[in-house]
Amino acid sequence: MVAYNKSSGITLIQCSEPGTEMENISVAFNSRNKDIKPVEFFGGRFIRPEALADVVASGSRANIGSLALCVATERRAPVSGELLIAERQPSASGQPPYCYTINYVGMDNAGMTIKADNGKKVPPSPDDTGLRWDQLRKILTVYLDKEISPDRNSK
């Protein structure tokens, strides 16, 4: 699954193992600037901003799929240019039930920003993350460039 934001250039690739969200691996990167380091997420999934906006507007503690949202101190409706990744978190015991933390992936002048709705910072990915995803990023970026600006690639 691929999601991207035309205004920010943030792109998300999600590779899923059928039947288990714990096997999902996602990477967020900037399709316009390969020098901005990508970030990996494990055990999560992309969610549509409208789905979270509805939850925030209703003030309820809703589910994302079959899991509840974790208790959050900084949950909000997403802003323009952000992609959202719901990341599975274990309970205090490490056993089910689990819940989802929402990560807001955006851009600012310093590069890609990731803010979790629980107030925690998302740790940086290892240095080799970009290398592991580089070939797929290159292939997808060609298609995204055509989608975002068809005239730029018409020659």
C-alpha positions in Angstrom: 0.0 0.0 0.0 1.3 3.5 -0.9 -0.1 6.8 0.5 1.3 10.2 -0.4 0.6 13.8 0.2 0.8 16.1 -2.7 1.5 19.3 -0.7 4.2 17.9 1.6 5.8 15.2 -0.5 5.5 12.7 2.4 5.1 9.2 1.1 4.3 6.1 3.1 4.9 2.5 1.9 3.2 -0.2 4.0 4.1 -3.8 3.5 1.6 -6.1 5.2 1.6 -9.8 6.2 -1.9 -11.0 5.6 -3.7 -11.8 8.8 -1.4 -10.1 11.3 -0.9 -6.4 11.8 2.2 -7.1 14.0 4.0 -8.1 10.8 3.3 -4.8 9.1 6.3 -2.7 8.2 5.9 0.8 7.0 8.4 3.4 5.9 7.7 7.2 5.7 10.0 9.3 3.4 10.0 12.5 1.5 9.6 11.8 -2.2 11.0 15.2 -3.1 14.2 15.1 -1.1 16.1 11.8 -0.7 18.4 13.4 1.8 15.7 13.5 4.4 16.1 10.3 6.4 13.2 7.9 6.2 11.5 6.5 9.3 10.3 2.9 9.8 7.3 1.7 11.8 6.5 -1.8 12.9 3.1 -3.3 13.8 1.1 -0.4 12.5 -0.9 0.8 9.5 -1.9 3.9 7.6 -5.2 5.5 8.5 -7.1 8.1 6.6 -7.1 11.5 8.1 -10.9 11.7 7.8 -11.2 8.7 10.1 -9.2 10.2 12.9 -10.9 13.6 12.4 -14.3 12.0 13.0 -13.0 10.3 16.2 -11.5 13.6 17.5 -14.7 15.6 16.6 -16.9 13.1 18.4 -14.7 13.0 21.5 -15.1 9.3 21.7 -12.5 6.6 22.4 -13.1 4.7 19.2 -11.4 1.8 17.6 -9.1 1.7 14.6 -10.0 -1.6 13.1 -10.3 -4.1 15.9 -8.1 -2.2 18.4 -8.9 0.7 20.6 -6.9 4.0 20.5 -4.4 4.2 23.4 -4.9 7.0 26.0 -3.5 10.1 24.5 -2.5 13.5 25.8 -2.0 15.2 22.4 -4.5 13.7 20.0 -5.9 16.1 17.5 -7.3 16.3 14.0 -4.6 16.1 11.4 -3.4 19.3 9.6 -2.9 19.7 5.9 0.2 17.9 4.7 0.3 15.2 7.4 0.0 11.4 7.0 -1.1 9.3 9.9 0.3 6.0 11.1 -1.6 4.0 13.8 1.2 2.1 15.6 0.3 -0.9 17.7 1.3 -0.7 21.3 1.4 -3.5 23.9 -0.4 -3.2 27.2 1.7 -2.8 30.4 1.9 -6.6 30.6 3.0 -6.9 27.0 0.1 -9.2 26.3 -3.2 -8.5 24.6 -5.2 -6.3 24.6 -3.2 -3.9 22.6 -4.0 -0.4 21.5 -3.0 2.1 18.8 -1.0 5.2 19.2 -1.4 7.8 16.3 1.8 9.2 14.8 1.4 12.4 12.8 4.0 12.5 10.0 4.6 16.0 8.6 7.3 18.3 7.3 8.8 21.5 8.6 11.9 23.5 7.7 14.1 21.0 9.5 12.8 18.0 7.6 10.3 15.2 8.4 8.6 15.5 11.8 6.9 12.7 13.7 4.7 13.5 16.7 2.9 10.8 18.6 -0.4 11.5 20.2 0.9 10.3 23.6 3.6 13.0 23.7 6.5 10.6 23.1 9.0 11.2 20.4 9.4 8.6 17.7 13.1 7.4 17.8 15.1 7.8 14.6 15.5 4.8 12.3 18.9 3.1 12.0 21.3 4.7 9.4 20.8 1.8 6.9 17.0 2.3 6.7 17.3 4.5 3.7 19.5 2.0 1.9 17.0 -0.8 2.5 14.1 1.2 1.0 16.1 3.2 -1.6 15.3 1.1 -4.7 11.6 1.0 -4.0 11.6 4.7 -3.2 13.2 5.5 -6.6 10.7 3.5 -8.5 7.7 5.0 -6.7 9.0 8.5 -6.9 8.9 8.3 -10.7 5.1 7.5 -10.6 4.4 10.1 -7.9 6.2 12.8 -9.9 3.9 12.0 -12.9 0.8 12.0 -10.7 1.7 15.3 -9.0 3.0 17.2 -12.0 2.2 15.4 -15.4 3.6 18.2 -17.5 7.0 17.9 -15.8 7.5 14.4 -17.2 5.8 14.7 -20.7 9.0 15.0 -22.7 
